[in-house]
Amino acid sequence: MQFCQLAEVFDRLESTSSRLEMTDILSDFFRKVEPSELRQMIYLSVGRLHPEFYPQELGMADKLVLKAIASVSGRTQKEVDDLWIKLGDPGEVAEQMVAKKKQMTLFSEPLTFKSVVEGLTLIETATGKDSQDRKMKHLARMLHDSDPVEARYICRIVTGRMRVGAGAMTVMDALATAFATKEERPYIERAFNITCDMGLVAETLAAGGMEAVGKIGVAVGSPVKVMLAERLRSLPDIMDRMGGKCAFEYKYDGMRVQAHIKKGEDGFVKLYSRRLEDLTHNFPDVADALREQLKGTEAIIEGECVAYDPSNGSLLPFQNVTHRRKKHGMDKAVEEIPVKIFMFDLLYIDGVDYTVKPYSERRAKLKDSFAPKEEGLDIVDYTTQAVITDEDQAQEFFDKAIASKCEGIMAKSLEDVSIYRAGSRGFLWIKYKKDYTQALVDTFDLAVVGAFYGMGKRAGVYGALLMAAYDPDTGRFGTACKLGTGFDDAFLAELPNMLEKYRSEKKPSSLEAEMVPDVWFVPGVVLEVTAADISISPIHTIAFGSIKEDAGLGLRFPRFTGRVRDDKTPEQCTTSAEIVEFYQMQEERDSDESEPSES
Ligand code: ATP
């Protein structure tokens, strides 16, 4: 296949914001592509050569890309750099410069899809001495043969700016349209949720149909999308919802880790964050302990890594464990910031998929699968758990969790239906935190989609940010507040740097917004925000029409908590449904408070 056919599809996707239209464009295209090429195309559509959980080293600095553009366009470096300052996107610079080059050069061959993948692979694998120069030359070779639109996408891919607007939900809709039925769509989604590999699912489906997709299973080495909890505003509400009986576990304030453990000669241990980053190098002590203490041969477990004070064993808040994420001096960090893993789930062990088994079975098997450490301190532990049957027990367990420096509790269903629902948020797990007992319901994790230049003391830096939540049903973001408090000077100084690679010349196609900031960003950075309450908003677009026709919902008096949620992707931030839920909880709370008491 010629690369220009794929570039044309990217271009058409980028120029529409209609999910239906994107689905049509993609499904038509999928039918024409060889299954073996489809896999790689799916990866490339999000700017990758591999699935999301595989570390990618493709990122080229803008300066290097501009050098390659200058070398093939016959323009001076200054002309290219000046255009980049004006446009901000090396992809658009390449497009304009290559359009001019076309009038001058005759000896170029059309790019094939295969040759582009080969070129990108050479860029990714170039290491060592002169590697920057070699990367630049590999890129220049591709640009020499590309047309303007191809050049745009190649430069976006190598600089990590590839965003054509079609999210995972749209790709799955298109796969179902092209190769299956609407009714079979949930099975495609399940295959994706248990492998996190859309390329694999697409190739399997295109080559072998739904029968082959049905055979895709949970496997060590392929991360599983995490199961998430709903929230309720009181312990009695939780007991009620759980039918009077459920398990309670301490809710630890640490970092969620999914561990894939395989023993033997070809063995490995990989620890994944909930956004599929490989955290193994941050927790080498945890990885070793899990490998040593696993009784079986291979397993996938989940747990919370929590820092503790070695002098008295007391658990420390989340911020402490994040220090482990610094890239340098890991030996020192392991010593200075000891952590424990509190395991809470088992997804797979020795050939058996436990995600389809109820909670009690998973918990019992988990507790049976690790041997205690023979001597010295055991850093592998289990979450404290008890079966709760009445409200007094619930309150007592919650108080103990808080006294043990936990955030609250996780209530877990004991019903037969309580399987591990990969990638979904539901009432099989319900979280209840200390914060819920105060006026406000919970924190919000919102994506930065815009910035306003500061004034006065904040002149020269961004003074406020436009923040958005996500609607998984439409695959789009909607604004929820303008955030201008809670920032310290160091954070404000760091912000432009943190946001630069997400900068966009226009409003991102995945965003609904009425408010217009000075600078747009495609959703990338997620910040934790608190607010006084939620109100109906004429200007914000999240949950538009859900509570009131022609209005969205907005956070009042939002404040940054100081926590950058770099463990979350923008698609994992607070959803529009959760904001509606918060709003309704707040309305109920307010009406309860205004009711006269019985005495
Ligand atoms: P969410 O994970 O629901 O999107 P969040 O990341 O902001 O939200 P919380 O609202 O604090 O996190 O609660 C869920 C998280 O609690 C889990 O993702 C997990 O990291 C953590 N956790 C701590 N203890 C447990 C436990 N016993 N069982 C399950 N999760 C737990």
Residues whose N, C-alpha, C, O or C-beta is under 5 A from the ligand:
A	BS01	ATP	L228 A229 E249 Y250 K251 Y252 R256 E304 F344 T383 M410 K431 Q572
